[in-house]
Amino acid sequence: MREILYVQAGNFANYVGTHFWNAQESYFTYSDDEETTLNHDISFREGSNPKGDPTYCPRLLSFDRKANFGALSQTNDLYDNESTDDSQLWQGEVAGYGPVPKEPHAYQTYLKTDEASTSSATDFTNNIRYWSDFNRVFYVPRTIQMLPDVPDWQETQGDWLVGQEMFQRYNEETELMEGSVRLFIEECNSFQGLQIMSDASTFASFSVSFLMAFNDELSRAPCLSFPLMGDAVPRNIDLENTLHIRKVVSDAVYLRELDSLSSLTVPILNPNTWTKGSWDVNLKIDSDYYYTSSILSAHIESSTLPLRLKTNVEDIASFSGHLNLHGSHRFSQLMGVFPVAASVTPQDFWQQSYNFSISRETVMAKTYTRRDVTRGLSASALKAYNSWCSQQAIQQPYALSTHAPAYPLPSSFPDIFRDEGILANHRKGQHERHSSASPSTTSFTSLRANSGTATMVAEYAKYAQACVDRRKTGLLPGLIETLDDVKELVNDLWTIHDAYSDSNSDTYH
């Protein structure tokens, strides 16, 4: 069935992932008259709960600090904790001690009620505190991987050694690889690989340790990675701020390690570094995780849609192989337009496309391969897209397109659209968890291997070289400590850079 095991590591990664799974849930059909375009077995696993009832849950490992799970626990309405209550065996007084349980968000209460109301679902998605507040799917207990919280005084961002030790200790204490991970893999009929999304600033070394252990102990299957980069910009060469140094160098090391551990890596810029422009003309942007993660998830979900379509026989290996036709392009860039206006022109597909992977476009950047996915475009918009494609330097088979139905907008999706009709008209009176009247919107998403990647890698290489010139040592305890370690990092980054470098792509706009 070409099953995928998904991994989310970190708070922001789980925000993005929650939107991703809510979208997957909206593809399910509940009548004989409806037919889904997706093969759900690729991303969901079929099983049964302790009562023997059938279940269908994401094939997912979700790692985060315990405090970030909010009211979500390993038990839920499908997998209830039926262990014996010792208090029933004791006839005396019972006193309970422990942290006060977090109250479920109003949206979770809304999902459990079938009562008619004049309120729309968006009234219940205000004041999101945790990613679990707007979650719409049920998880098997082994999906929830709660890591110990860290003291308030401890700074873990960019601390590579802390992440390594955290994985080793957690793996030993919970038998992670031999337990939860192996069980997921053994349930698969034809496991195709991993799709991992992680916060680079806090879970880079944890994720690298996970991938290395996975390759050594279980499988060397292909891996599709979406590292969510930190907010420290490498072109800002600040060598006096220790935290800034650690963040930048940690990101650089993470990219270097993923170059060998992943079949395809798609770096994602931190939302704090996004710039305004024509790309957000149809959006109301808010810096809150709940809002920025919804935009990213829409593009990540659409870009990987070909892996889940019933009509498509692609897997992670062939998908990555197309974007890496030359054998040395294991990094791609994510860009797109969300939503696509009805009056879109061919020029808009270039002018309104935002690059979520590199902070600065390069002059005359050369594209080697491209994978486009359009969602719900009208005939006129599709004509504009085809006209834009005909103007591009590369054509089939180097450029491939998938045209799919519009992107679904479940009631958990934030109202970020300037066009109020996109959500408001549909959500009025929408009260059931599984509603066939869910709204949707148009989008255009593109993954491309591009010489602009050389610019991104060069910025990290120059930053590391500046550390060498200033004789900075002990940058990442346990990994990048000596000047020789930093020099090796510089050389590795320039090697990656050279695979993408083009004579016309090294000049910035």
C-alpha positions in Angstrom: 0.0 0.0 0.0 3.1 2.3 0.0 2.6 3.4 3.6 4.4 6.5 4.9 5.4 7.0 8.6 5.1 10.6 9.6 7.2 12.3 12.2 6.6 15.7 13.8 9.1 17.1 16.3 8.7 20.4 18.0 6.0 22.9 18.9 5.8 24.7 15.5 6.1 21.4 13.6 3.1 20.1 15.5 1.1 23.2 14.7 1.8 22.7 11.0 1.2 19.0 11.4 -2.2 19.5 13.1 -3.4 21.5 10.1 -2.0 18.8 7.8 -4.0 16.0 9.6 -7.1 18.1 9.8 -7.0 18.4 6.0 -6.5 14.7 5.7 -9.5 14.1 7.9 -11.6 16.3 5.6 -10.9 14.0 2.6 -12.8 11.1 4.2 -16.2 10.4 2.7 -19.1 9.0 4.6 -21.7 7.9 2.0 -21.8 5.5 -0.9 -22.4 8.4 -3.3 -19.1 10.1 -2.5 -15.6 8.9 -3.6 -12.3 10.2 -2.3 -9.4 10.9 -4.6 -6.9 9.9 -1.9 -5.6 6.5 -0.8 -6.0 6.9 2.9 -4.0 3.8 3.7 -0.8 5.6 2.8 -1.1 7.9 5.7 -3.6 6.2 8.1 -3.3 2.9 9.8 -6.3 0.6 10.4 -6.5 -1.1 13.8 -8.8 -1.7 16.7 -9.1 -0.2 20.2 -9.0 -2.3 23.4 -12.8 -2.9 23.0 -12.3 -4.4 19.6 -13.8 -1.5 17.7 -12.2 -0.7 14.4 -10.1 2.5 14.3 -8.4 4.6 11.5 -5.7 6.9 12.8 -2.7 8.7 11.5 0.6 6.7 11.2 2.3 9.4 13.1 4.9 10.0 15.8 4.4 13.4 17.5 7.3 14.6 19.7 7.1 17.7 21.8 7.6 18.9 25.4 4.9 17.7 27.7 3.6 21.2 28.4 3.0 21.8 24.7 0.5 19.0 24.3 -2.1 21.0 26.2 -5.2 18.9 27.2 -4.2 16.1 24.8 -3.3 12.8 26.4 -2.4 9.4 25.2 -5.9 8.2 25.9 -9.0 9.5 24.1 -12.5 8.5 23.2 -11.2 5.7 21.0 -8.4 4.5 23.3 -9.7 4.9 26.8 -7.6 4.0 29.8 -9.2 0.9 31.2 -6.6 0.0 33.8 -7.9 -0.9 37.3 -8.6 2.1 39.5 -6.7 1.3 42.7 -9.0 3.8 44.6 -11.8 1.3 44.2 -9.8 -1.3 46.3 -9.2 1.2 49.1 -12.1 2.0 51.4 -10.4 4.9 53.2 -9.9 8.5 52.2 -8.1 9.3 49.0 -6.0 12.4 48.4 -4.7 13.2 44.9 -1.5 15.1 44.2 -0.2 16.2 40.8 -0.5 19.0 38.3 -3.9 20.4 37.6 -5.2 19.0 34.2 -5.5 21.5 31.5 -9.1 22.4 30.5 -10.0 21.3 26.9 -10.3 24.2 24.5 -13.8 25.4 23.5 -13.3 24.1 20.0 -12.8 20.5 21.3 -16.1 20.9 23.2 -17.7 22.1 20.1 -16.6 19.1 18.1 -18.3 16.7 20.6 -21.7 18.3 20.4 -24.4 17.8 17.8 -26.7 20.5 19.2 -27.8 23.1 16.7 -26.4 26.6 17.2 -26.4 29.9 15.5 -22.7 30.2 16.0 -20.2 29.3 13.4 -17.2 27.1 14.2 -14.8 30.0 13.9 -16.4 31.4 17.1 -14.7 28.6 18.9 -11.2 28.8 17.4 -10.2 32.0 19.1 -7.4 32.1 21.7 -5.7 29.0 20.5 -3.2 28.0 23.3 -1.8 24.7 22.1 -1.7 22.9 18.8 -4.0 20.3 20.3 -6.7 22.9 20.8 -7.7 22.8 17.1 -7.0 19.1 16.5 -9.7 17.1 14.7 -8.3 13.6 14.6 -7.9 10.7 17.0 -4.4 9.3 17.6 -3.3 5.8 18.8 -1.5 6.1 22.1 2.0 5.5 20.6 1.6 8.6 18.5 1.8 10.8 21.5 5.5 11.0 22.5 5.7 13.4 25.5 9.3 14.6 26.3 10.1 16.0 29.7 9.8 19.7 30.1 12.9 21.8 30.6 13.4 24.3 33.4 12.5 27.9 32.6 16.1 28.9 33.2 17.6 26.5 30.7 18.1 27.7 27.1 17.8 24.7 24.7 17.6 26.6 21.4 20.7 25.7 19.3 22.0 23.3 21.9 23.0 20.3 19.9 24.3 18.2 22.9 21.0 18.6 24.8 19.0 17.2 21.8 21.3 14.3 21.4 21.2 13.4 25.1 17.4 13.9 25.1 17.0 11.3 22.3 19.3 8.8 23.8 17.7 9.0 27.2 14.2 8.9 25.8 14.9 6.0 23.5 16.4 4.0 26.4 13.6 4.8 28.8 10.7 4.2 26.4 12.2 1.7 24.0 11.1 4.1 21.3 12.8 2.5 18.3 12.0 -1.1 19.3 8.6 -0.3 20.5 6.4 2.5 18.9 8.5 2.9 15.7 9.0 -0.8 15.0 5.3 -1.5 15.6 4.3 1.2 13.0 6.7 -0.3 10.5 5.6 -3.9 11.0 2.0 -2.9 10.4 2.9 -1.8 6.9 2.5 -4.0 3.8 4.9 -2.0 1.7 6.6 0.7 3.7 7.8 3.5 1.4 9.6 5.8 3.8 9.5 8.7 6.3 8.1 12.2 6.1 9.6 14.2 8.9 9.0 17.8 10.0 10.9 19.3 12.8 11.8 22.6 14.6 15.5 23.2 13.8 16.2 25.5 16.7 15.0 22.9 19.4 14.8 19.5 17.7 17.5 19.4 15.1 19.9 17.1 16.9 17.0 15.1 18.3 15.8 14.5 14.7 19.2 13.7 13.4 19.7 11.2 16.2 16.3 9.7 15.4 17.1 9.3 11.7 20.5 7.8 12.4 18.9 5.3 14.8 16.1 4.5 12.3 18.6 3.8 9.5 20.9 1.7 11.7 18.2 -0.3 13.5 15.1 -0.5 11.3 15.3 0.6 7.7 17.2 2.8 5.2 14.0 3.7 3.5 13.8 7.1 1.7 13.1 10.2 3.8 11.4 13.4 2.9 12.4 16.2 5.3 10.8 19.6 6.1 13.2 21.4 8.6 11.6 24.4 10.0 14.5 26.8 10.4 15.3 29.0 13.3 14.8 32.8 13.5 18.5 33.7 13.4 19.4 34.9 9.9 22.9 33.9 8.8 23.6 37.0 6.7 23.4 38.9 10.0 26.9 38.1 11.1 26.6 38.8 14.8 29.5 37.1 16.5 28.9 38.7 19.9 25.5 37.1 20.6 26.2 33.5 21.8 22.5 32.4 21.3 22.5 33.8 17.7 25.7 31.9 16.9 24.3 28.7 18.3 21.1 29.0 16.3 22.8 29.8 13.0 25.5 27.1 13.4 22.9 24.5 14.5 20.8 25.2 11.4 23.9 24.9 9.2 24.8 21.6 10.8 21.2 20.3 10.5 21.2 21.1 6.8 24.6 19.3 6.4 23.4 16.2 8.2 20.1 16.1 6.2 22.0 16.2 3.0 23.1 12.6 3.7 20.2 11.4 5.8 17.3 12.5 3.5 16.4 11.7 0.0 14.8 15.2 -0.3 15.1 18.2 2.1 12.8 21.2 1.8 14.0 23.9 4.3 11.3 26.2 5.5 12.0 29.8 6.6 10.9 30.8 10.1 7.7 33.0 9.9 9.5 35.7 11.8 11.7 36.2 8.8 8.9 36.4 6.2 8.7 39.6 4.3 5.6 41.4 3.1 4.9 41.7 -0.6 2.4 40.9 -3.4 2.2 37.3 -2.2 0.0 38.1 0.8 -2.3 40.6 -0.9 -5.3 38.2 -0.4 -4.4 37.3 3.2 -4.7 38.8 6.6 -1.3 37.7 8.1 -0.9 37.2 11.9 2.4 36.2 13.4 0.8 33.7 15.8 1.7 30.1 15.2 -1.9 29.1 14.6 -2.1 31.4 11.5 1.4 31.1 10.0 1.3 27.3 10.4 -2.0 27.1 8.4 -0.3 28.8 5.4 2.7 26.5 5.5 0.6 23.4 6.0 -1.5 24.2 3.0 1.6 24.4 0.8 3.3 21.3 2.4 0.1 19.3 2.1 -0.4 20.3 -1.5 3.2 19.8 -2.5 3.1 16.2 -1.3 -0.4 15.4 -2.5 0.9 13.3 -5.5 2.2 10.8 -2.9 -1.3 10.1 -1.7 -3.5 10.2 -4.8 -5.3 7.0 -5.8 -4.4 7.7 -9.5 -0.7 8.2 -8.8 1.8 5.4 -8.4 4.6 7.6 -7.1 6.4 7.0 -3.8 8.9 9.1 -1.9 11.8 7.5 -3.8 10.5 8.4 -7.3 9.1 11.7 -6.1 12.5 12.7 -4.7 14.3 11.2 -7.7 12.5 13.5 -10.1 13.5 16.6 -8.2 17.0 15.2 -8.1 17.5 14.1 -11.7 21.1 15.2 -11.7 21.9 13.1 -8.6 23.3 16.0 -6.5 20.2 18.1 -5.8 18.8 16.7 -2.5 17.5 20.2 -1.5 14.4 21.8 -3.0 12.5 25.0 -2.5 8.9 25.4 -1.5 7.0 28.3 -3.1 3.4 29.1 -4.1 0.3 31.3 -4.2 -2.5 30.9 -1.6 -5.2 31.5 -2.4 -5.1 32.0 -6.2 -7.4 34.9 -7.3 -10.1 34.2 -9.9 -8.6 37.0 -12.0 -5.1 35.6 -11.9 -2.8 36.3 -14.8 0.3 34.4 -16.1 2.5 37.0 -14.5 0.8 36.5 -11.1 2.1 33.0 -10.8 5.6 34.5 -10.7 4.9 37.8 -8.9 2.6 36.4 -6.2 4.6 33.2 -5.5 6.4 33.4 -2.2 9.5 31.4 -1.6 9.3 29.8 1.8 12.8 28.2 1.6 15.2 31.0 0.8 15.1 34.6 2.1 16.5 36.2 -1.1 15.9 35.3 -4.7 19.0 35.4 -6.9 19.3 37.1 -10.3 18.6 34.7 -13.1 18.4 31.7 -10.8 18.4 28.5 -12.9 15.7 25.9 -12.2 16.7 22.3 -12.8 13.5 20.5 -12.0 10.0 21.5 -10.9 6.9 19.9 -9.4 3.7 22.0 -9.5 0.3 21.2 -7.9 -2.7 23.4 -8.6 -5.9 23.1 -6.5 -9.3 24.0 -7.8 -8.3 26.4 -10.5 -11.1 27.6 -12.8 -10.8 27.1 -16.6 -9.5 30.7 -17.0 -7.0 30.4 -14.1 -5.8 27.1 -15.5 -5.3 28.8 -18.9 -3.2 31.5 -17.2 -1.2 28.8 -15.4 -0.5 26.9 -18.7 0.5 30.2 -20.3 2.9 30.9 -17.5 4.3 27.3 -17.8 5.0 27.8 -21.5 7.2 30.8 -20.6 9.4 28.8 -18.3 12.8 27.6 -19.4 12.2 24.0 -18.4 9.4 21.8 -19.7 8.4 18.1 -19.4 9.8 15.8 -18.2 11.8 18.2 -16.0 8.6 20.1 -15.0 5.6 18.1 -14.0 2.1 19.3 -13.0 -0.7 17.8 -10.9 -4.2 19.4 -11.1 -6.3 18.5 -8.1 -9.6 19.6 -6.4 -9.5 22.7 -4.2 -7.7 22.7 -0.9 -10.2 21.9 1.9 -10.8 24.3 4.8 -12.1 22.4 7.8 -13.7 24.4 10.6 -10.3 24.4 12.4 -8.7 26.5 9.7 -8.3 30.2 10.7 -10.0 32.9 8.9 -7.0 34.5 7.2 -8.6 35.5 3.9 -9.4 39.1 2.9 -12.3 37.7 0.8 -14.8 37.1 3.6 -16.9 34.9 1.3 -14.3 32.1 1.3 -15.3 31.0 4.8 -18.1 33.0 6.2 -20.8 31.8 3.8 -19.9 28.2 4.2 -19.5 28.1 8.0 -22.7 29.7 8.9 -24.7 26.8 10.4 -21.9 24.3 10.0 -22.2 22.3 13.2 -21.3 18.7 12.5 -17.9 17.2 12.8 -18.1 15.5 9.4 -19.9 18.0 7.1 -20.0 17.6 3.4 -20.4 21.4 3.0 -16.8 22.1 4.0 -15.4 25.2 2.2 -12.3 25.1 0.1 -10.0 27.4 -1.8 -7.7 27.6 -4.7 -3.9 27.3 -4.4 -0.7 26.9 -6.4 2.3 25.1 -4.9 5.7 24.4 -6.4 8.7 22.4 -5.4 11.8 23.1 -7.4 15.5 22.3 -7.4 17.0 25.7 -8.1 20.4 27.3 -8.2 19.1 29.7 -5.6 19.8 27.0 -3.0 23.5 27.9 -3.5 22.8 31.4 -2.1 21.1 30.0 1.0 24.0 27.5 1.7 26.6 30.2 0.9 25.2 32.4 3.7 25.7 29.7 6.2 29.2 28.9 4.9 30.2 32.6 5.1 28.9 32.8 8.7 30.9 29.7 9.7 34.0 31.1 8.0 33.6 34.3 10.0 33.6 32.2 13.1 36.9 30.6 11.9 38.4 34.1 11.1 37.4 35.3 14.6 38.7 32.0 16.1 35.3 31.2 17.7 35.3 27.8 19.4 32.9 25.7 21.4 30.0 26.7 19.1 28.0 23.5 19.5 29.2 21.5 22.5 29.7 17.8 21.6 29.9 18.5 17.9 31.4 21.8 16.7 33.9 22.6 19.4 37.3 23.1 17.8 38.4 25.3 14.9 39.0 22.2 12.9 35.3 21.2 13.4 34.2 24.6 12.1 36.5 24.4 9.1 35.1 21.0 8.3 31.6 22.5 8.4 32.7 25.3 6.1 34.1 22.8 3.6 31.0 20.6 3.7 28.7 23.6 3.1 30.7 24.8 0.1 30.5 21.3 -1.3 26.7 21.4 -1.1 26.8 24.9 -2.6 28.8 23.9 -5.6 26.2 21.3 -6.6 23.7 24.1 -7.1 25.9 27.0 -8.1 25.3 28.6 -11.5 27.5 31.3 -12.9 24.5 33.7 -13.0 23.0 32.9 -9.6 25.5 34.3 -7.1 24.4 37.9 -7.4 21.6 39.0 -5.0 18.7 41.2 -6.0 
